[in-house]
Amino acid sequence: METKTITIDTNIYSLRAVLSTAYVFLNDYYFFLNQPEEGKIKIDIKPKEEGTSLDKIEGEFNNELINVGLRQKVFEENRKVREMIVNIALNGIDKNSVVEERPFCQNDPDGISKRWEDSVSNTHIAIEKPKGVNFSANFVKNKEKNGN
């Protein structure tokens, strides 16, 4: 059976990216990885079924490798944001440190980043019961009518 060989530069793509990329194609191909020299990963690709063409696999593998490599880069770049979101979700928020931790909120002339609690903390909202309505009496009457 025919085999296709691809060599990957580990200065560009990590072993994790190569393994994640190979995983995408595991249904159709076997992958044999080795490291012939420092900084290189050699991948031998063999189709699982006889008659499967290897013409496109190198291009498809390289495209998926770019995709996986970019996702890993974005994942690393956003690590601190994710950790901050999870920390706030699990531990609550410290009122005094929110704006200081977000320098992009320092220049906010419209007050968009202002916390809702700060804008209504001195406002008292009074909800009045409509005159002439007895909520508990209406509830009991409706309950008796419906037979519940």
Residue, then its C-alpha position, 0 to 999 in steps of 0.5 A: m500500500e502506498t505511503k505519503t511522507i510529510t516533514i514538519d518543522t517543530n520551530i513552527y508547529s508543536l508536537r501537540a498541534v501535529l497530534s491534534t491535526a492527525y486526530v482529525f484524519l484518524n478515520d481514514y489514515y494511519f499515522f506513523l510519527n518519528q523524529p529523524e533530527e532535532g526540530k523535525i517531525k516525520i509523518d508517514i501517512k498510510p490509508k486505511e482502505e485500499g484505493t484511497s488516494l494520497d493526492k490531497i492528504e498533504g495539502e489537507f493535513n497542512n491546512e488543518l495544521i495551520n488551523v490547529g496551530l492558530r487555535q492553539k495560539v489564540f487559546e494561549e493569548n486568551r488564557k488570562v481573560r478565561e482565567m479571570i472570567v472563571n475566577i469571577a464566576l466562582n469567587g465573585i467580583d471585587k468591586n474595587s479592582v474591576v476597572e483597575e484590572r481593565p485599562f481599556c475602561q479607564n477612558d470611558p466618557d460615556g460611562i459604559s463600563k460603569r457597574w450597574e450597582d454603582s448607578v442604582s445604589n442610591t436610587h430607591i425604587a418603590i413599587e406600589k400595590p394597585k389600589g383596591v386589589n387584594f392579591s391574596a384574596n384574588f389568588v384564593k378566589n381563582k384557586e376555588k374557581n379552578g378546583n385546585 
